[in-house]
Amino acid sequence: MPMLAIALLAAGTYAFRLAGPLLGDRLRVPDRLRRLLSTAAVVLLVALVATAALTEGNGFAGWARPSGVLVAGILAARRAPFPVVVVAAAATTALLRWYGVP
C-alpha cells in the first residue's frame, strides 16, 4: 500500500476520533437514531461472526468451527471470563476435529 494512502487513512481515522469530543456538545443525535445505530452495530457484528464461523474459502467450514463458536456464545451470554470462553471454544473445536468431525 502506498505511503500516501496509509497517511490519508491515518489522518481520517484520527479526524473521526477527534470529532467525537469536539462535536459532542454541538451535535444532537436523537434517541431513536442512537438506538438504530446501536442495533446496526450488533447486526454487523453478528454477520461478521456468522461469516467467519460458517465459511472457509468459498464453502462451508464444517461442523467443528460453528460448534466452537456456539459454545463461546453460550459461555459469553452466561458472563464467563474471557479466557474461559476462548479456551472452551478452542477445546470444543479441537476435540471435534480430533474425533473426525470436519
WOUR-V74116 format. One record per residue. RES is the residue in one letter. PSI is psi in degrees with one decimal (NA if undefined). NEAR is the number of other ideal C-beta (glycine too) atoms within 12 Angstrom. D_CENTER is the distance of its C-alpha to the mean C-alpha in whole Angstrom. Layout:
RES_PSI_NEAR_D_CENTER, RES_PSI_NEAR_D_CENTER
//
This chain:
M_131.4_9_25, P_149.8_8_28, M_-32.8_9_28, L_-42.5_10_29, A_-41.3_11_25, I_-43.6_12_23, A_-40.4_13_26, L_-42.7_14_25, L_-41.1_15_21, A_-43.4_15_22, A_-41.1_14_24, G_-41.5_14_22, T_-44.6_13_19, Y_-40.2_14_22, A_-41.5_15_23, F_-42.2_14_20, R_-34.9_13_20, L_-27.4_13_23, A_-33.6_14_24, G_-59.3_14_22, P_-34.0_12_25, L_-37.1_13_28, L_1.4_14_27, G_-37.8_11_26, D_-22.7_9_30, R_-29.4_10_31, L_123.1_13_28, R_119.9_10_28, V_122.0_16_25, P_150.4_10_26, D_-36.2_10_24, R_-40.3_10_24, L_-38.5_13_22, R_-45.6_14_20, R_-41.1_13_19, L_-43.6_14_18, L_-37.7_15_16, S_-43.2_15_14, T_-40.3_14_14, A_-39.1_14_13, A_-41.3_14_10, V_-42.7_14_9, V_-43.0_14_10, L_-39.9_14_8, L_-42.5_15_5, V_-41.1_17_7, A_-40.1_15_8, L_-44.3_15_6, V_-43.9_22_6, A_-43.3_18_10, T_-44.6_17_10, A_-33.4_17_9, A_-32.6_26_11, L_-17.1_23_14, T_151.1_17_15, E_116.1_15_17, G_-120.5_8_19, N_10.0_6_20, G_-173.9_9_21, F_140.0_15_19, A_-9.1_24_18, G_-179.7_21_20, W_-19.1_20_20, A_-47.1_28_19, R_-48.8_29_16, P_-31.4_27_15, S_-41.6_28_17, G_-40.2_32_15, V_-38.6_31_12, L_-44.4_24_14, V_-43.6_29_16, A_-41.5_29_13, G_-42.2_22_12, I_-45.3_18_16, L_-38.2_24_16, A_-37.7_20_13, A_-28.5_11_15, R_8.0_13_18, R_39.6_10_17, A_153.3_18_18, P_146.1_12_17, F_-45.2_13_14, P_-34.9_14_17, V_-41.7_18_18, V_-47.4_24_15, V_-45.7_19_14, V_-41.4_19_18, A_-41.4_26_18, A_-44.1_30_15, A_-41.6_22_17, A_-40.7_21_20, T_-48.2_28_20, T_-44.7_28_19, A_-43.4_18_21, L_-42.1_18_24, L_-40.6_24_24, R_-34.5_19_24, W_-36.9_12_27, Y_2.4_13_28, G_6.6_10_28, V_125.5_18_25, P_NA_17_24
//
